[in-house]
Amino acid sequence: MRKVIRLIDEDDYGIIEGFVYDYIAKKWFRYRKGDGALPIESSYSDLLTIDLNQFL
């Protein structure tokens, strides 16, 4: 998750939203640019307007 947060916050690639899935805990985590390094437990993408969990 730290790598995703750093990638988004450094703004080198213009990434706005990133997701990590923990296969052991079976949980999704979403981080959006400007969230203050606090990911939330969610698999829904506001940018794509889809739930990524449906792809597992």
Backbone as CSV, one residue per row, in Angstrom:
resi,resn,N_x,N_y,N_z,CA_x,CA_y,CA_z,C_x,C_y,C_z
1,MET,0.825,-1.187,0.000,0.000,0.000,0.000,0.869,1.249,0.000
2,ARG,1.988,1.198,0.733,2.870,2.375,0.775,3.385,2.746,-0.611
3,LYS,3.676,1.741,-1.421,4.170,2.004,-2.780,3.103,2.677,-3.633
4,VAL,1.858,2.238,-3.495,0.761,2.837,-4.251,0.556,4.289,-3.822
5,ILE,0.575,4.540,-2.521,0.406,5.907,-2.017,1.528,6.806,-2.523
6,ARG,2.759,6.313,-2.452,3.895,7.115,-2.923,3.790,7.393,-4.426
7,LEU,3.419,6.389,-5.192,3.282,6.548,-6.639,2.245,7.605,-6.989
8,ILE,1.133,7.607,-6.271,0.068,8.569,-6.543,0.451,9.964,-6.056
9,ASP,0.992,10.054,-4.850,1.316,11.366,-4.271,2.479,12.074,-4.960
10,GLU,3.434,11.311,-5.521,4.567,11.942,-6.198,4.153,12.581,-7.516
11,ASP,3.029,12.168,-8.075,2.444,12.796,-9.260,3.324,12.732,-10.512
12,ASP,4.206,11.742,-10.588,5.045,11.592,-11.775,4.273,11.033,-12.970
13,TYR,3.223,10.288,-12.711,2.501,9.613,-13.786,1.049,10.061,-13.931
14,GLY,0.586,10.952,-13.101,-0.776,11.446,-13.198,-1.829,10.483,-12.699
15,ILE,-1.429,9.542,-11.856,-2.370,8.559,-11.305,-3.199,9.231,-10.220
16,ILE,-4.499,9.035,-10.250,-5.402,9.683,-9.306,-5.932,8.701,-8.265
17,GLU,-6.102,7.430,-8.656,-6.732,6.447,-7.780,-6.000,5.115,-7.926
18,GLY,-5.761,4.437,-6.792,-5.075,3.157,-6.819,-5.713,2.172,-5.863
19,PHE,-5.598,0.876,-6.194,-6.222,-0.183,-5.405,-5.221,-1.268,-5.063
20,VAL,-5.409,-1.862,-3.890,-4.630,-3.015,-3.458,-5.620,-4.023,-2.905
21,TYR,-5.447,-5.298,-3.302,-6.299,-6.362,-2.767,-5.446,-7.278,-1.908
22,ASP,-5.850,-7.471,-0.671,-5.171,-8.373,0.258,-5.861,-9.736,0.149
23,TYR,-5.186,-10.689,-0.517,-5.785,-12.004,-0.744,-5.964,-12.797,0.539
24,ILE,-5.115,-12.578,1.509,-5.231,-13.317,2.768,-6.449,-12.841,3.560
25,ALA,-6.571,-11.521,3.719,-7.697,-10.957,4.474,-8.949,-10.802,3.619
26,LYS,-8.804,-10.953,2.296,-9.908,-10.783,1.344,-10.547,-9.401,1.473
27,LYS,-9.685,-8.385,1.464,-10.136,-6.999,1.580,-9.495,-6.138,0.506
28,TRP,-10.253,-5.178,0.025,-9.780,-4.176,-0.917,-9.428,-2.895,-0.165
29,PHE,-8.436,-2.193,-0.681,-8.075,-0.890,-0.144,-7.927,0.080,-1.308
30,ARG,-8.525,1.247,-1.162,-8.468,2.273,-2.206,-7.784,3.512,-1.659
31,TYR,-6.932,4.090,-2.493,-6.308,5.362,-2.145,-6.518,6.326,-3.291
32,ARG,-6.985,7.520,-2.970,-7.165,8.570,-3.974,-6.237,9.715,-3.653
33,LYS,-5.770,10.367,-4.674,-4.885,11.516,-4.505,-5.562,12.540,-3.589
34,GLY,-4.822,12.979,-2.584,-5.347,13.969,-1.663,-6.027,13.391,-0.436
35,ASP,-6.016,12.056,-0.290,-6.642,11.426,0.876,-5.763,11.486,2.123
36,GLY,-4.607,12.117,2.036,-3.743,12.265,3.205,-3.100,10.973,3.659
37,ALA,-2.731,10.111,2.720,-2.082,8.820,3.007,-2.948,7.906,3.867
38,LEU,-4.267,8.063,3.778,-5.192,7.208,4.522,-6.070,6.423,3.546
39,PRO,-5.665,5.196,3.224,-6.499,4.385,2.334,-7.783,3.972,3.038
40,ILE,-8.832,3.780,2.246,-10.093,3.313,2.816,-10.366,1.906,2.302
41,GLU,-11.169,1.167,3.011,-11.514,-0.194,2.616,-12.673,-0.132,1.627
42,SER,-12.330,-0.205,0.339,-13.342,-0.107,-0.704,-12.793,-0.676,-2.006
43,SER,-13.656,-1.308,-2.794,-13.266,-1.800,-4.110,-13.972,-1.023,-5.220
44,TYR,-14.707,0.012,-4.851,-15.449,0.796,-5.841,-14.589,1.945,-6.372
45,SER,-14.508,2.044,-7.684,-13.756,3.114,-8.329,-14.711,4.235,-8.731
46,ASP,-14.507,5.405,-8.152,-15.308,6.570,-8.526,-14.999,7.018,-9.951
47,LEU,-13.753,6.856,-10.357,-13.367,7.288,-11.702,-13.964,6.394,-12.789
48,LEU,-13.959,5.088,-12.550,-14.479,4.148,-13.537,-15.960,3.830,-13.317
49,THR,-16.478,4.188,-12.168,-17.853,3.899,-11.732,-18.179,2.406,-11.817
50,ILE,-17.229,1.585,-11.329,-17.451,0.142,-11.251,-16.867,-0.386,-9.944
51,ASP,-17.362,-1.537,-9.539,-16.832,-2.230,-8.380,-15.822,-3.271,-8.869
52,LEU,-14.567,-3.090,-8.524,-13.514,-3.981,-9.005,-13.630,-5.391,-8.433
53,ASN,-14.350,-5.545,-7.338,-14.501,-6.867,-6.729,-15.216,-7.848,-7.643
54,GLN,-16.016,-7.361,-8.560,-16.748,-8.249,-9.476,-15.808,-8.959,-10.444
55,PHE,-14.560,-8.527,-10.552,-13.604,-9.146,-11.462,-12.821,-10.281,-10.819
56,LEU,-12.998,-10.488,-9.511,-12.299,-11.608,-8.840,-13.087,-12.883,-8.932
